[in-house]
Amino acid sequence: MVASFVSRALLAQKVLAPWELPDELLYAETSRNFLSSLHYVFRDHSAALRTIYPALISPAWLAGSVHTSYVLVKVINAALMTLGAIPLFLWSRRLVAPLWAVLVVVLYLAMPGFVYSAEILTENAFLPAAMLALFAIAVALERPTVPFQLLALGAIALATAARLQGIVFLIVFPTAIGLVLLLDALAAAPDERRSLVLAKVRRYWPSLAVVVFLAVCYVGLELVRGASLSRGLGTYQQISSAHYEVGLALRWILYHFGELAFSVGLIPMSALIVLFGLACRRETAPKPAERAFLAVTTASVFWVVIQVGLFASRFSLRIEERYMFNLAPALFLAMVVWLTRGLPRPRALTVAAVLVPAVFLLVLPYRSLLSQTVFNDTYGLIPVWRLMERLGSVDDTKLVLAGGVLLAGLLFAAVPRRVALYAVPVSLLAFLVVSTNSVLGTVEHLSSSARHAGALTGNPSWIDESIGKNSRVDVIYTKDFADPHVAWQAEFWNRSVHRLFGLTAQDPSIPDLTAKLDRRGRVVPLVPAGSPDRNPRYVLTTANADVDGRRVASAGQLVLWRVPSPLRLRSLVQGITPDGYTSATATYRRFVQPPGATHVDLFVTRPGFWPVPTARVVAGVGPLGSDVIWSKQGARVRAGQTVRISLPIRKAPFRVRLSVSPTFSPSQFGPYPDTRQLGAQARFVVR
């Protein structure tokens, strides 16, 4: 565990910046604010989070710099996830000898899911809490005394506090009780089954009573408040009230079963099937501890996969492994128990155990799944995606996977036991290590891209360095933030950045504060009139926004301004990319004119390093808020040529509309990944 903690903490430092945004930004800022207010606050507003994770990592923000705090958060994450080995080892020791229990822990510590310790996500708290909950439920099933049952319910409460998803264990627990009663009855003599089941049901009544009592209390409380039953779910309210299509939900549940089997190397899932099948026969029934283990693991795999598959069928339409990888340790334990029992291979059970996960895996829709969407939520498929990138074909990738499935099946069902006893754990460990290496390499690349979003090359805390971390900066969010990570990274790395005002665009994932722009260029944030911070002192914008104020500093695509009150813009360009290109259209709005200005000049350049066709450029000028046109001119621009269009203006605030036809894409002229439709480079000058 110490070796794993140290290595994971060091490997996590290769991840240069948060990239699972905006989730990481939300948890980081709420944990930072928790230190001072003991409440979850995000962008000066209360955050309806139902998790203890921000509180757990909040001590990291006592450090003087964001860089140090970020390092400490990842260290805390590594410690939390490593602690999950303790309940897993104790659980394993109830089933297998010490060395085999160590093997289970080693497999757990080698999981690709440990890469989440480099990210500011609730997975880091939920994994150890889920392990504790499963272990506690298993002990309560094995020894159904009142104290053990209360401890199990307490562990479920802790898992739910770590992430609201843990509420699924309130269904897992009674299901596991039903399964263990079934297995106990099958293990008993036929004439003793009825009395045995009735006696054990009476011993489990405290757990069932507590679950029913809590449900009744919650429903009663919400009815008294006059609120919906989903109100207590906070940000997850829409999940409980959504409509789920049965056919689509079943399909995604099957996909999740297949991906879960693949993520653990198939053999652990096969081992669970064989062990459960053997437990259903009186002559091969295991001891009570193993029956409790099988009941808990089977119930948790069943319900968690259904829970996650339902969610994916309605809200993401992709495999959400991050919400079910906490099941992997229990499956590793199932494989080790199978090994210690002498690798039992009853013919019918073995055939089913090999075919069921293999079929689930091979019917996955790889053409739609193998995309960059796997980066966020499906670490298990990242190695497959990288394999497809090398092979260049989905069909070839499926052939390689089929070969891997065949080898795993032979190893499980046909290799001599004396060889398989060592080959199975070694092969699985190698699979996990190779997968982890693939996942970590991908995450390193993604975090590096996020760290340098918006062409930022220097210190990401440049805003705090310029004005101090105790100042207040607001982001003026416009359509020019083509990549929202630019604003999010600035907000994460600088403690002085507090709010985000959606001016001509809204933050795509997190509700922000809307701001209006009037005809005089004044930015009016829609905050309460008496708010002391209604008029910001510093604002952060892209270079396309010309603020009426003093330019303090800049980095990459961003500019920091000190502004008077009221805040207003001199001009705003829309439809021009950070590298200066228009699309088919672009707009220039001028709110404050220089004294004596009579014309606005447009300098339009068609790039010459690609064989782009000659473009027709048309520009018209008129008053703001009107379709009236004072003047209109056109020109033809060849590749490598710059033309100047001069338009007369009047005293009133004005806008210029520019159109370029035809557009082009850099991907037309070679192996460029840039598929944007571009027009020309444009620059506006008022004189």
C-alpha positions as CSV (number, residue, x, y, z in Angstrom):
1,M,0.0,0.0,0.0
2,V,2.8,2.4,0.8
3,A,4.6,1.6,-2.5
4,S,1.3,2.1,-4.4
5,F,0.6,5.4,-2.6
6,V,4.0,6.8,-3.3
7,S,4.1,5.7,-6.9
8,R,0.5,6.9,-7.6
9,A,1.2,10.3,-6.0
10,L,4.3,10.7,-8.1
11,L,2.6,9.5,-11.3
12,A,-0.3,11.9,-10.7
13,Q,2.1,14.9,-11.0
14,K,2.5,14.1,-14.7
15,V,-1.0,15.3,-15.1
16,L,-0.3,19.0,-15.5
17,A,-3.8,20.5,-15.2
18,P,-7.5,19.6,-14.6
19,W,-9.0,18.4,-17.9
20,E,-12.2,16.6,-16.8
21,L,-13.9,20.0,-16.8
22,P,-16.1,21.5,-15.6
23,D,-16.4,18.8,-13.0
24,E,-12.9,19.3,-11.6
25,L,-13.4,23.0,-11.5
26,L,-16.6,22.7,-9.5
27,Y,-15.1,20.4,-6.9
28,A,-11.9,22.4,-6.7
29,E,-13.6,25.7,-6.1
30,T,-16.2,24.4,-3.7
31,S,-13.5,22.7,-1.7
32,R,-11.4,25.9,-1.7
33,N,-14.4,27.9,-0.4
34,F,-15.3,25.3,2.2
35,L,-12.3,26.3,4.3
36,S,-13.6,29.8,4.9
37,S,-17.4,29.3,4.9
38,L,-17.9,25.6,5.8
39,H,-20.4,25.6,2.9
40,Y,-20.1,24.6,-0.7
41,V,-19.9,27.9,-2.7
42,F,-19.2,28.1,-6.4
43,R,-18.9,31.5,-8.2
44,D,-20.3,33.2,-5.1
45,H,-23.4,31.0,-5.1
46,S,-24.4,28.0,-3.0
47,A,-23.6,24.7,-4.8
48,A,-26.2,21.9,-4.4
49,L,-23.6,19.2,-4.1
50,R,-24.4,16.0,-2.2
51,T,-20.9,14.7,-1.5
52,I,-18.2,15.0,1.3
53,Y,-15.4,14.9,-1.3
54,P,-14.8,18.7,-1.5
55,A,-14.5,18.8,2.3
56,L,-12.0,15.9,2.3
57,I,-9.6,17.7,-0.1
58,S,-10.2,21.2,1.4
59,P,-7.0,21.1,3.6
60,A,-4.9,21.1,0.4
61,W,-6.0,24.7,-0.2
62,L,-4.2,25.9,2.9
63,A,-1.1,26.0,0.8
64,G,0.1,29.4,-0.4
65,S,-0.1,28.7,-4.1
66,V,-2.6,27.0,-6.4
67,H,0.3,24.9,-7.8
68,T,1.1,23.5,-4.4
69,S,-2.6,23.0,-3.5
70,Y,-3.1,21.0,-6.8
71,V,-0.2,18.7,-5.9
72,L,-1.6,18.2,-2.4
73,V,-5.1,17.4,-3.8
74,K,-3.6,14.6,-5.9
75,V,-1.7,13.3,-2.9
76,I,-4.9,13.2,-0.9
77,N,-6.6,11.4,-3.8
78,A,-3.9,8.8,-3.9
79,A,-4.2,8.3,-0.2
80,L,-8.0,7.9,-0.3
81,M,-8.0,5.4,-3.1
82,T,-5.1,3.4,-1.5
83,L,-7.1,3.2,1.7
84,G,-9.7,1.1,-0.1
85,A,-7.2,-1.8,0.1
86,I,-7.8,-2.1,3.8
87,P,-11.4,-3.3,3.7
88,L,-10.6,-5.4,0.6
89,F,-7.7,-7.2,2.4
90,L,-9.9,-7.8,5.5
91,W,-12.7,-9.1,3.3
92,S,-10.2,-11.3,1.4
93,R,-8.8,-12.8,4.6
94,R,-12.2,-14.1,5.5
95,L,-12.1,-16.2,2.3
96,V,-8.5,-17.0,1.4
97,A,-5.0,-17.4,2.9
98,P,-2.8,-14.3,3.5
99,L,-0.7,-14.5,0.4
100,W,-3.8,-14.8,-1.8
101,A,-5.3,-11.8,0.0
102,V,-2.2,-9.9,-0.9
103,L,-2.7,-10.9,-4.5
104,V,-6.2,-9.4,-4.4
105,V,-4.8,-6.1,-3.1
106,V,-2.0,-6.0,-5.7
107,L,-4.6,-6.4,-8.5
108,Y,-6.7,-3.7,-6.9
109,L,-3.8,-1.3,-6.7
110,A,-2.9,-2.0,-10.4
111,M,-6.4,-1.0,-11.7
112,P,-6.4,1.6,-14.5
113,G,-9.1,3.4,-12.4
114,F,-6.4,4.5,-10.1
115,V,-5.5,7.2,-12.7
116,Y,-8.6,9.0,-11.3
117,S,-6.3,9.9,-8.3
118,A,-4.8,12.5,-10.7
119,E,-8.2,14.2,-11.1
120,I,-10.3,16.2,-8.8
121,L,-13.3,13.9,-8.9
122,T,-15.6,12.1,-6.4
123,E,-14.3,8.7,-7.6
124,N,-11.4,9.2,-5.2
125,A,-13.7,9.2,-2.2
126,F,-16.4,6.8,-3.6
127,L,-14.1,3.9,-4.4
128,P,-12.8,3.3,-0.8
129,A,-16.3,4.0,0.6
130,A,-17.9,1.5,-1.8
131,M,-15.3,-1.1,-0.8
132,L,-16.1,-0.5,2.9
133,A,-19.8,-0.8,2.2
134,L,-19.5,-4.1,0.3
135,F,-17.3,-5.6,3.0
136,A,-19.6,-4.4,5.8
137,I,-22.7,-5.8,4.0
138,A,-20.9,-9.2,3.5
139,V,-20.0,-9.3,7.2
140,A,-23.6,-8.4,8.2
141,L,-24.8,-11.3,6.0
142,E,-22.4,-13.7,7.5
143,R,-23.0,-12.6,11.1
144,P,-26.4,-10.9,11.1
145,T,-26.2,-9.4,14.6
146,V,-27.7,-6.0,15.2
147,P,-24.2,-4.2,15.6
148,F,-23.0,-5.6,12.3
149,Q,-26.1,-4.7,10.5
150,L,-25.9,-1.1,11.9
151,L,-22.3,-1.0,10.8
152,A,-23.3,-2.0,7.3
153,L,-26.0,0.7,7.2
154,G,-23.4,3.2,8.4
155,A,-21.0,2.2,5.7
156,I,-23.8,2.6,3.1
157,A,-24.5,6.1,4.5
158,L,-20.8,6.9,4.1
159,A,-20.7,5.7,0.5
160,T,-23.8,7.8,-0.2
161,A,-22.2,10.8,1.4
162,A,-19.1,10.3,-0.8
163,R,-21.3,10.2,-3.9
164,L,-25.1,10.0,-4.1
165,Q,-24.8,7.0,-6.4
166,G,-24.1,5.0,-3.2
167,I,-27.8,5.0,-2.5
168,V,-27.9,2.0,-4.8
169,F,-26.4,0.0,-1.9
170,L,-29.8,0.4,-0.1
171,I,-31.1,-1.9,-2.9
172,V,-28.0,-4.1,-3.0
173,F,-28.3,-4.9,0.8
174,P,-31.9,-6.4,0.8
175,T,-31.1,-8.1,-2.6
176,A,-28.0,-9.7,-1.1
177,I,-30.1,-10.8,1.9
178,G,-32.5,-12.6,-0.4
179,L,-29.6,-14.2,-2.3
180,V,-27.8,-15.4,0.8
181,L,-31.1,-16.8,2.2
182,L,-31.4,-18.7,-1.2
183,L,-27.8,-20.0,-1.0
184,D,-28.2,-21.0,2.7
185,A,-31.4,-22.8,1.9
186,L,-29.8,-24.7,-1.0
187,A,-26.8,-25.7,1.2
188,A,-29.1,-27.0,4.0
189,A,-30.8,-30.4,4.1
190,P,-34.2,-30.3,2.4
191,D,-36.1,-30.9,5.6
192,E,-34.3,-28.0,7.4
193,R,-34.6,-25.3,4.7
194,R,-37.9,-23.8,5.8
195,S,-37.0,-23.4,9.4
196,L,-33.5,-22.1,8.5
197,V,-34.8,-19.4,6.2
198,L,-37.5,-18.3,8.7
199,A,-34.9,-18.1,11.5
200,K,-32.5,-16.0,9.4
201,V,-35.2,-13.7,8.1
202,R,-36.1,-12.8,11.7
203,R,-32.4,-12.0,12.4
204,Y,-32.3,-9.5,9.4
205,W,-35.4,-7.6,10.4
206,P,-33.4,-4.6,11.9
207,S,-31.8,-3.8,8.6
208,L,-35.0,-4.1,6.6
209,A,-36.8,-2.0,9.3
210,V,-34.2,0.7,9.1
211,V,-34.4,0.9,5.3
212,V,-38.2,1.1,5.3
213,F,-38.1,3.7,8.2
214,L,-35.7,5.9,6.3
215,A,-37.7,5.7,3.1
216,V,-40.9,6.6,5.0
217,C,-39.3,9.5,6.8
218,Y,-37.8,10.9,3.6
219,V,-41.2,10.7,1.8
220,G,-43.0,12.2,4.7
221,L,-40.5,15.1,5.1
222,E,-40.7,16.0,1.4
223,L,-44.5,15.9,1.4
224,V,-44.7,18.2,4.4
225,R,-42.4,20.6,2.7
226,G,-44.6,20.4,-0.4
227,A,-41.6,19.5,-2.5
228,S,-41.0,16.7,-5.1
229,L,-39.5,13.4,-3.9
230,S,-36.4,14.1,-6.0
231,R,-35.6,17.4,-4.2
232,G,-33.2,15.7,-1.9
233,L,-31.1,14.6,-4.8
234,G,-29.7,18.1,-5.4
235,T,-28.0,18.3,-8.8
236,Y,-29.2,14.7,-9.6
237,Q,-32.9,15.6,-9.5
238,Q,-33.4,15.3,-13.2
239,I,-32.1,11.7,-13.2
240,S,-34.9,10.4,-11.0
241,S,-37.6,12.2,-12.9
242,A,-36.5,11.4,-16.4
243,H,-38.4,9.1,-18.8
244,Y,-36.4,6.0,-19.8
245,E,-37.1,4.0,-22.9
246,V,-37.2,0.3,-22.1
247,G,-35.5,-1.0,-25.2
248,L,-32.8,1.6,-25.2
249,A,-32.1,1.1,-21.5
250,L,-31.8,-2.7,-21.9
251,R,-29.3,-2.2,-24.8
252,W,-27.1,0.1,-22.7
253,I,-27.3,-2.2,-19.7
254,L,-26.0,-5.0,-21.8
255,Y,-23.2,-2.8,-23.2
256,H,-22.2,-1.9,-19.6
257,F,-22.1,-5.6,-18.6
258,G,-19.8,-6.3,-21.6
259,E,-17.4,-3.4,-20.9
260,L,-17.2,-4.2,-17.2
261,A,-16.2,-7.8,-18.1
262,F,-13.5,-6.5,-20.4
263,S,-12.2,-3.9,-18.0
264,V,-11.3,-6.7,-15.5
265,G,-9.9,-9.0,-18.1
266,L,-13.0,-11.4,-18.5
267,I,-11.7,-14.1,-16.2
268,P,-12.9,-12.6,-13.0
269,M,-16.4,-12.3,-14.3
270,S,-16.2,-15.9,-15.5
271,A,-15.0,-17.0,-12.1
272,L,-18.0,-15.3,-10.4
273,I,-20.4,-17.1,-12.6
274,V,-18.8,-20.5,-11.9
275,L,-18.6,-19.8,-8.1
276,F,-22.3,-18.7,-7.9
277,G,-23.3,-21.7,-10.0
278,L,-21.5,-24.1,-7.6
279,A,-23.0,-22.4,-4.6
280,C,-26.5,-23.3,-6.0
281,R,-25.7,-27.0,-5.6
282,R,-25.8,-28.6,-2.2
283,E,-22.9,-30.9,-2.9
284,T,-20.6,-28.0,-3.8
285,A,-22.0,-25.4,-1.5
286,P,-19.3,-23.1,0.0
287,K,-18.8,-21.9,3.6
288,P,-21.1,-19.1,5.0
289,A,-18.4,-16.4,4.4
290,E,-18.2,-17.3,0.7
291,R,-21.9,-17.5,0.4
292,A,-22.1,-14.0,1.8
293,F,-19.4,-12.8,-0.5
294,L,-21.2,-14.2,-3.6
295,A,-24.5,-12.7,-2.5
296,V,-23.1,-9.2,-2.1
297,T,-20.9,-9.3,-5.2
298,T,-23.7,-10.7,-7.5
299,A,-26.3,-8.2,-6.1
300,S,-23.9,-5.2,-6.5
301,V,-22.8,-6.1,-10.0
302,F,-26.5,-6.6,-11.0
303,W,-27.8,-3.3,-9.5
304,V,-24.9,-1.0,-10.2
305,V,-24.7,-2.0,-13.9
306,I,-28.4,-1.5,-14.2
307,Q,-28.2,1.9,-12.5
308,V,-25.4,3.1,-14.7
309,G,-26.8,1.6,-17.9
310,L,-30.1,3.4,-17.2
311,F,-28.3,6.7,-16.7
312,A,-26.3,6.3,-19.9
313,S,-29.3,5.4,-22.0
314,R,-30.9,8.8,-21.2
315,F,-28.2,11.3,-20.4
316,S,-24.9,10.3,-22.2
317,L,-25.3,7.5,-24.7
318,R,-21.9,6.3,-23.9
319,I,-20.4,3.7,-21.5
320,E,-19.9,5.2,-18.1
321,E,-17.3,3.0,-16.6
322,R,-16.3,5.6,-14.1
323,Y,-19.5,4.9,-12.2
324,M,-19.0,1.1,-11.9
325,F,-15.2,0.5,-11.8
326,N,-15.6,0.2,-8.0
327,L,-17.0,-3.3,-8.7
328,A,-13.6,-4.5,-10.1
329,P,-12.0,-5.3,-6.7
330,A,-14.9,-7.7,-5.7
331,L,-14.5,-9.4,-9.1
332,F,-10.7,-9.8,-8.5
333,L,-11.6,-11.4,-5.2
334,A,-13.9,-13.8,-7.0
335,M,-11.1,-14.9,-9.3
336,V,-8.7,-15.5,-6.4
337,V,-11.4,-17.5,-4.5
338,W,-11.8,-19.6,-7.7
339,L,-8.1,-20.2,-7.9
340,T,-7.9,-21.2,-4.2
341,R,-10.7,-23.7,-4.7
342,G,-8.6,-25.5,-7.3
343,L,-9.9,-23.9,-10.5
344,P,-13.2,-25.8,-10.6
345,R,-14.4,-26.3,-14.2
346,P,-17.8,-28.0,-14.3
347,R,-18.6,-28.4,-18.0
348,A,-21.9,-26.6,-18.3
349,L,-21.0,-23.8,-15.9
350,T,-17.6,-23.3,-17.5
351,V,-19.1,-23.0,-21.0
352,A,-21.6,-20.4,-19.7
353,A,-19.0,-18.6,-17.8
354,V,-16.8,-18.2,-20.9
355,L,-19.5,-17.4,-23.4
356,V,-21.7,-14.9,-21.5
357,P,-19.1,-12.2,-20.9
358,A,-17.5,-12.9,-24.3
359,V,-20.8,-12.4,-26.2
360,F,-21.5,-9.2,-24.2
361,L,-18.1,-7.9,-25.2
362,L,-18.1,-8.8,-28.8
363,V,-21.5,-7.3,-29.5
364,L,-20.5,-3.9,-28.3
365,P,-21.0,-1.2,-31.1
366,Y,-17.3,-0.4,-31.4
367,R,-17.8,1.9,-34.4
368,S,-19.8,4.3,-32.3
369,L,-18.0,3.7,-28.9
370,L,-14.4,4.1,-30.1
371,S,-14.2,7.8,-30.2
372,Q,-12.8,10.5,-27.9
373,T,-15.8,10.2,-25.6
374,V,-14.0,7.2,-24.0
375,F,-11.4,9.6,-22.6
376,N,-13.7,11.1,-19.9
377,D,-15.7,8.1,-18.6
378,T,-14.4,4.8,-20.0
379,Y,-10.8,4.2,-19.2
380,G,-11.2,0.5,-20.0
381,L,-11.7,1.2,-23.7
382,I,-8.8,3.7,-24.0
383,P,-6.4,0.8,-24.8
384,V,-8.8,-0.5,-27.5
385,W,-9.1,3.0,-28.9
386,R,-5.3,3.4,-29.1
387,L,-5.1,-0.1,-30.7
388,M,-7.6,1.0,-33.3
389,E,-5.6,4.1,-34.0
390,R,-2.6,1.9,-34.7
391,L,-4.4,-0.6,-36.8
392,G,-6.5,2.0,-38.6
393,S,-9.6,-0.2,-38.8
394,V,-12.4,-1.1,-36.4
395,D,-12.8,-4.5,-38.1
396,D,-9.1,-5.3,-37.5
397,T,-9.5,-4.2,-33.9
398,K,-12.5,-6.5,-33.4
399,L,-10.4,-9.4,-34.8
400,V,-7.6,-8.7,-32.3
401,L,-10.2,-8.4,-29.5
402,A,-11.7,-11.7,-30.6
403,G,-8.3,-13.3,-30.3
404,G,-7.9,-11.9,-26.8
405,V,-11.3,-13.3,-25.8
406,L,-10.3,-16.7,-27.2
407,L,-7.1,-16.7,-25.2
408,A,-8.8,-15.7,-22.0
409,G,-11.4,-18.4,-22.5
410,L,-8.7,-21.1,-23.1
411,L,-6.8,-19.9,-20.1
412,F,-9.9,-20.1,-17.9
413,A,-11.3,-23.4,-19.3
414,A,-8.6,-25.5,-20.9
415,V,-5.1,-24.7,-19.7
416,P,-3.9,-27.3,-17.1
417,R,-4.7,-26.3,-13.6
418,R,-1.1,-26.3,-12.4
419,V,-0.1,-23.9,-15.2
420,A,-3.3,-21.8,-14.9
421,L,-2.8,-21.3,-11.2
422,Y,0.1,-19.0,-12.0
423,A,-0.7,-18.0,-15.5
424,V,-4.1,-16.5,-14.7
425,P,-3.0,-14.0,-12.1
426,V,0.2,-13.1,-14.0
427,S,-1.8,-12.5,-17.2
428,L,-4.4,-10.4,-15.4
429,L,-1.8,-8.3,-13.7
430,A,0.0,-7.8,-17.0
431,F,-3.3,-6.8,-18.6
432,L,-4.0,-4.2,-15.9
433,V,-0.4,-2.8,-16.0
434,V,-0.5,-2.4,-19.8
435,S,-4.0,-0.8,-19.6
436,T,-2.9,1.6,-16.9
437,N,0.1,2.7,-19.0
438,S,-2.2,3.3,-22.0
439,V,-4.7,5.3,-19.9
440,L,-2.0,7.3,-18.1
441,G,-0.3,8.3,-21.4
442,T,-3.6,9.5,-22.8
443,V,-4.5,11.5,-19.7
444,E,-1.1,13.1,-19.6
445,H,-1.6,14.3,-23.2
446,L,-5.1,15.6,-22.5
447,S,-4.0,17.4,-19.4
448,S,-1.1,19.0,-21.2
449,S,-3.6,20.2,-23.9
450,A,-5.8,21.6,-21.2
451,R,-2.9,23.3,-19.4
452,H,-2.0,25.1,-22.6
453,A,-5.5,25.9,-23.8
454,G,-5.8,29.3,-25.4
455,A,-2.1,29.3,-26.4
456,L,-1.0,29.8,-22.8
457,T,2.7,28.9,-22.4
458,G,3.8,30.6,-19.2
459,N,2.6,30.5,-15.6
460,P,-1.1,29.7,-15.5
461,S,-1.5,31.8,-12.3
462,W,-0.4,34.9,-14.2
463,I,-3.6,36.8,-13.1
464,D,-2.8,36.4,-9.4
465,E,0.8,37.4,-10.1
466,S,-0.4,40.6,-11.8
467,I,-2.9,41.9,-9.2
468,G,-2.7,39.6,-6.2
469,K,-4.8,36.6,-5.3
470,N,-7.1,38.7,-3.0
471,S,-8.3,40.9,-5.8
472,R,-11.6,40.1,-7.6
473,V,-11.7,39.4,-11.3
474,D,-14.8,38.5,-13.4
475,V,-14.7,36.8,-16.8
476,I,-16.6,38.4,-19.6
477,Y,-17.6,35.3,-21.5
478,T,-18.3,35.8,-25.2
479,K,-18.6,33.7,-28.3
480,D,-14.9,34.1,-28.9
481,F,-14.3,31.5,-26.1
482,A,-14.5,28.8,-28.8
483,D,-12.8,26.5,-26.3
484,P,-14.4,26.9,-22.8
485,H,-11.3,25.3,-21.3
486,V,-9.6,28.7,-21.7
487,A,-11.9,30.4,-19.2
488,W,-12.1,27.3,-17.0
489,Q,-8.3,27.0,-16.7
490,A,-8.0,30.7,-15.8
491,E,-10.6,30.3,-13.1
492,F,-8.9,27.2,-11.7
493,W,-5.4,28.5,-11.5
494,N,-6.2,32.0,-10.2
495,R,-7.8,32.5,-6.8
496,S,-8.7,36.1,-7.8
497,V,-11.1,34.9,-10.5
498,H,-14.5,34.7,-9.0
499,R,-17.4,34.9,-11.4
500,L,-18.2,34.4,-15.1
501,F,-20.6,36.7,-16.9
502,G,-22.2,35.3,-20.0
503,L,-22.4,38.2,-22.4
504,T,-22.8,37.0,-26.0
505,A,-22.5,33.3,-25.0
506,Q,-23.2,31.2,-22.0
507,D,-20.9,28.8,-20.2
508,P,-21.9,25.5,-21.8
509,S,-21.9,23.3,-18.7
510,I,-22.2,25.3,-15.6
511,P,-24.9,28.0,-15.0
512,D,-23.2,31.4,-15.0
513,L,-24.4,34.9,-14.4
514,T,-26.0,36.5,-17.4
515,A,-24.9,40.0,-18.4
516,K,-26.6,42.4,-20.9
517,L,-24.9,44.6,-23.3
518,D,-26.7,47.9,-24.1
519,R,-26.3,50.1,-27.2
520,R,-23.6,52.2,-25.4
521,G,-21.5,49.2,-24.7
522,R,-22.2,49.0,-21.0
523,V,-22.1,45.5,-19.5
524,V,-24.8,45.1,-17.0
525,P,-24.5,41.9,-14.9
526,L,-27.8,40.6,-13.8
527,V,-27.1,40.5,-10.0
528,P,-29.0,42.1,-7.2
529,A,-28.9,45.9,-7.4
530,G,-27.5,46.2,-3.9
531,S,-24.7,43.7,-4.4
532,P,-21.3,45.3,-3.4
533,D,-19.6,43.5,-6.3
534,R,-22.1,44.4,-8.9
535,N,-19.5,46.5,-10.7
536,P,-16.3,44.6,-11.1
537,R,-12.9,46.2,-10.7
538,Y,-11.0,43.8,-13.0
539,V,-12.3,41.8,-16.0
540,L,-10.8,39.1,-18.1
541,T,-11.7,38.9,-21.8
542,T,-10.4,37.5,-25.1
543,A,-8.4,39.8,-27.4
544,N,-11.5,40.4,-29.5
545,A,-13.1,42.4,-26.8
546,D,-11.8,46.0,-26.5
547,V,-12.7,47.1,-23.0
548,D,-13.0,50.7,-21.9
549,G,-10.2,50.6,-19.3
550,R,-6.5,50.0,-18.7
551,R,-4.9,46.9,-20.0
552,V,-3.0,45.3,-17.1
553,A,-1.6,42.1,-18.5
554,S,-2.2,39.4,-21.1
555,A,-1.4,35.7,-21.7
556,G,-2.2,33.6,-24.7
557,Q,-5.7,34.6,-25.9
558,L,-6.7,36.4,-22.7
559,V,-6.4,40.0,-21.6
560,L,-6.8,41.4,-18.1
561,W,-8.3,44.8,-17.7
562,R,-8.7,47.3,-14.9
563,V,-12.0,49.0,-15.5
564,P,-13.9,52.0,-14.2
565,S,-17.5,51.9,-13.2
566,P,-19.7,51.3,-15.0
567,L,-18.1,48.6,-17.0
568,R,-18.3,49.0,-20.8
569,L,-16.8,47.9,-24.0
570,R,-15.3,50.2,-26.7
571,S,-15.8,47.5,-29.4
572,L,-16.5,43.8,-29.8
573,V,-15.6,41.5,-32.7
574,Q,-17.6,38.4,-33.2
575,G,-17.1,35.5,-35.6
576,I,-13.3,35.7,-35.7
577,T,-11.3,32.8,-34.3
578,P,-8.4,33.3,-31.9
579,D,-6.0,32.9,-34.8
580,G,-7.7,35.7,-36.6
581,Y,-9.9,34.0,-39.2
582,T,-13.5,34.7,-40.0
583,S,-16.0,32.0,-40.9
584,A,-18.5,32.8,-43.6
585,T,-19.5,36.0,-41.6
586,A,-18.1,38.3,-39.0
587,T,-19.4,41.3,-37.1
588,Y,-17.6,44.3,-35.6
589,R,-19.6,46.5,-33.2
590,R,-18.2,49.9,-32.1
591,F,-19.7,51.5,-29.0
592,V,-17.2,54.3,-28.3
593,Q,-15.7,56.2,-31.2
594,P,-12.3,58.0,-31.1
595,P,-12.8,61.8,-31.4
596,G,-13.0,62.9,-35.0
597,A,-13.3,59.4,-36.5
598,T,-14.8,59.4,-39.9
599,H,-14.1,55.9,-41.4
600,V,-13.7,52.3,-40.4
601,D,-11.1,50.4,-42.5
602,L,-11.2,46.6,-43.0
603,F,-8.0,44.8,-43.9
604,V,-8.9,41.4,-45.3
605,T,-6.3,38.8,-46.1
606,R,-6.8,35.5,-47.9
607,P,-4.0,33.0,-46.9
608,G,-1.4,32.2,-49.5
609,F,0.2,29.0,-48.1
610,W,-2.8,27.0,-49.3
611,P,-4.2,27.0,-52.9
612,V,-7.5,28.6,-51.8
613,P,-9.8,30.0,-54.4
614,T,-10.4,33.7,-54.9
615,A,-13.0,35.0,-52.5
616,R,-15.8,37.6,-52.8
617,V,-15.8,39.9,-49.7
618,V,-18.7,42.2,-48.9
619,A,-18.8,44.6,-46.0
620,G,-21.6,46.9,-44.9
621,V,-21.8,49.5,-42.1
622,G,-24.9,50.8,-40.3
623,P,-26.2,51.8,-36.8
624,L,-26.3,49.4,-34.0
625,G,-29.6,47.7,-33.4
626,S,-30.9,48.3,-36.9
627,D,-30.8,46.8,-40.3
628,V,-30.2,50.2,-41.9
629,I,-27.0,50.3,-44.1
630,W,-25.1,53.5,-44.4
631,S,-22.6,52.2,-46.9
632,K,-21.7,48.9,-48.5
633,Q,-18.6,47.8,-50.5
634,G,-17.3,44.6,-52.0
635,A,-13.9,43.3,-53.3
636,R,-12.3,40.1,-54.6
637,V,-9.4,38.7,-52.6
638,R,-6.9,36.2,-54.2
639,A,-4.8,33.8,-52.2
640,G,-1.9,35.7,-50.5
641,Q,-3.5,39.0,-51.2
642,T,-4.7,41.7,-48.7
643,V,-7.4,44.2,-49.6
644,R,-8.5,47.3,-47.8
645,I,-12.1,48.3,-47.6
646,S,-12.9,51.8,-46.2
647,L,-16.4,52.6,-45.1
648,P,-17.6,56.1,-43.9
649,I,-19.2,56.2,-40.5
650,R,-21.4,58.6,-38.6
651,K,-21.3,59.7,-34.9
652,A,-23.7,57.1,-33.7
653,P,-22.4,53.7,-32.4
654,F,-22.2,51.4,-35.5
655,R,-21.7,47.8,-36.6
656,V,-19.9,46.3,-39.6
657,R,-21.1,43.1,-41.1
658,L,-18.5,41.2,-43.2
659,S,-19.2,38.1,-45.4
660,V,-16.7,36.0,-47.2
661,S,-17.5,33.4,-49.9
662,P,-16.4,30.7,-50.6
663,T,-15.0,29.4,-47.3
664,F,-12.3,26.7,-47.1
665,S,-11.1,24.1,-44.7
666,P,-7.4,23.4,-43.9
667,S,-8.2,19.7,-44.0
668,Q,-8.8,20.0,-47.8
669,F,-5.1,20.6,-48.4
670,G,-3.4,17.8,-46.5
671,P,-3.4,15.7,-43.4
672,Y,-4.5,18.6,-41.2
673,P,-6.9,17.8,-38.3
674,D,-8.4,21.3,-38.6
675,T,-11.9,20.9,-40.2
676,R,-13.1,24.5,-39.6
677,Q,-14.7,26.4,-42.4
678,L,-12.7,29.6,-42.7
679,G,-13.1,32.7,-44.7
680,A,-10.2,35.2,-44.4
681,Q,-8.1,37.0,-41.8
682,A,-9.8,40.3,-40.9
683,R,-8.7,43.4,-39.0
684,F,-10.8,46.5,-38.2
685,V,-9.4,50.0,-37.7
686,V,-11.4,53.2,-36.9
687,R,-9.8,56.4,-38.0
